[in-house]
Amino acid sequence: MAAPFKSLVDDYSRYLKAFQLFLERSSEHQCMQDFIRGILPDILASIGDGKGTLNVMGIGSGAGEMDLEMLAQLHMKHPGIRVDNEVVEPSSEMLHKYKVLVSKTSDLDYINFTWHKMTASEFEEHWKEENIMKRMDFIHMVQMLYYVKDPEATVSFYRSLLNKNGKLVIILVSGESGWGRLWRTYRNQLCNTEISQCVTTGDIKSFLEAKGIPYKNYELPSQMDITECFTEGNEQGELLLDFLTEVIHFSKTAPPDLKAGVLDLLRHPDCSKEVDGKIIFNNNLGVLVVDP
């Protein structure tokens, strides 16, 4: 990353604060829930092949809310089948929240949870070192491919773990979203070279198509109110700008021309629309469903 910038992911407490604000200002969780309840059940219908146990893996599971939503849909589609669930999450705090959520949720006795405090890359190394032969029926990666060095290699490895009827479900920002436009324009100035960070479904689709790997694509409409970003000195606006650019204190550390360019682009019709005096950013997500 260019010299004066520090990546937001290097300051976990500020990242968490910015992420919570992002969730409050966006419809991200709602659009994911709509997908999980409306479309995912049909995707999960074909896995299992009459087995008594389904092997599930969540990569970068966070605090577990979306995991449990998906597991509930899986259970409804395949009642009576046990689930062996591998949870991969590098944050101790998030794993703790996930475990607390599990303890407070009834009717999970059909699931065996195995916890791995690891990054996706560390877990891949662990899997190879232990020479584990287990195959997965359902692997999901929700908003985590930004934090690996090589998203294409990560997708390839986890796809290789699928059973013959298994599904790999990847959720990322859409290449057609405001994020996609922002990253295409300012990737070199904003994106951390140590991790992929500025990756969209467009990048992963290009990789899958080049390799001839079949997939299905779903667009999930989502939006975010970024009005506060345009009020100089507004604390919440600055936090949202940090989240959008993935830079700590972007507003204070960015050169004036870069800051002006980013703010202009965020207001541009390719990224946002104005509704009742508010600037509403295109936060659309994409879902890629990949076969073995």
Salt bridges, closest charged atoms under 4 A:
GLU24 OE1 - ARG25 NH1 3.88
ASP49 OD2 - LYS164 NZ 3.27
ASP67 OD1 - HIS140 ND1 3.98
GLU69 OE2 - ARG37 NH2 2.71
ASP84 OD2 - LYS134 NZ 2.50
GLU86 OE1 - HIS116 NE2 2.51
GLU86 OE2 - LYS134 NZ 2.64
GLU93 OE2 - LYS97 NZ 3.83
GLU124 OE2 - LYS128 NZ 2.77
ASP137 OD1 - LYS51 NZ 2.68
ASP203 OD2 - ARG187 NH2 3.94
ASP225 OD2 - LYS278 NZ 3.79
GLU228 OE1 - ARG25 NE 2.81
GLU232 OE2 - LYS259 NZ 3.07
GLU238 OE1 - LYS252 NZ 2.90
ASP242 OD2 - ARG14 NE 2.58
ASP270 OD2 - ARG181 NH1 1.95
ASP270 OD2 - HIS268 ND1 3.74
ASP291 OD1 - LYS167 NZ 2.59
